Amino acid sequence: MSDYFYEPRNGHGLPHNPLKALIAPRPIGWISTVDVRGRVNLAPYSFFNAFAESPPIIGFATSHERKDSINNAEATGEFVANLVGRDLAEAMNVTSTSVPAGVDEMQLAGLEAAASTLVKPPRVARAIAAFECKLTDVYQLRDSSGKRIPTWVTMGEVVGVHINDEYLRDGYFDIVAARTIGRCGYRGDYVEVSGVFEMIRPA
């Protein structure tokens, strides 16, 4: 067996950077926030995941510049992470458009907002699920030499969870029925969950 090896600092030597395709699929955190004036912002982040179970901690990251989602979460101490199903994929894509601060991407994408229970930012009414979060950390990443890089991570404790009960079956969340989507790298590659298999961990 042979392999293709490269050092990222020297470039990958391929037509497109393979990193985002290799580390995939990545769930999408559709982050809703409000600024200090109460204006809504909604943006998708594929560098998103859960990092702790008890208490539940989730987070998202953005590169190149600090986005409104981070600034709003830091200013207000709150954000909501909405999960995207295949039926809302196109609307999610619309909200990735770069628009001036203060533009409501929910309205831009024709989405209905629903009030959250414990935080001020609204959630996407038709989302598969929504995690109401209280901010715990915002920090800028460093490389192995200790130099700061233009990537910021935002972490929050989940204080409330909404689940679309259409996808609850016998007490279980049915991810196949929900058709949860994930990012698979390159320009526009996504995947939807269409099947699962079971494998029990050894005792």
C-alpha positions, 0 to 999 in steps of 0.5 A: 500500500502506498500513500500520498504524503504532504506537509501542509506548510509546504502546500498539498500539491493537489488541485484542491485542498483535501483537508476539508474533504478528508475530515468529513462529514462535518455537522453544520452548526446554524448559529443564530445570535442577536447583537446588542441592539437585538438585531438577528444574525444567522450563519452556518458553520461546518467547523462545529461539534459537541465537546463535552456531555455533562454539562453539554458543551458545543462550539463552532469556529470561523477563520480569516476574520471574526464574524458577526456570530462571534461578536454577537455571542461575545457581546450578549453571552448567548447563541443558538445552534440549529441543526439542518435537515435536507429540507432546509439545505437551500435556505441554509446556503442562502444564509451563508451570503456575506451581508452587512451587519444588521441584516436579518438572514432569517428574513433573507432566506424566508425562514420563520423564527421561533422564540427560544426559552432561556436565551434571547436569540431566536431559533429556526422554527423548522430546524431538526433541533436547536441548542440554546447556549450560554457562552463559556469561551471565545479564543483565538487559536495558535499554531505549533510555534505559539503564533496566533492564527486568524481562527476563532473558536466560540464555545457554549454550554447548552442550557436548553434543547428543542427537538422536532418531535416529528423525528422522535421515535420510541424515545430515540432521535431518528437521524435518518428520518431527519435527513441531517446534512453535513459538509464534505469539503470542496466547493459545494459537497454535502451529504445527508444521512440516509442510513446507519449501522449498529456496532456495540462497543466491547465491554 
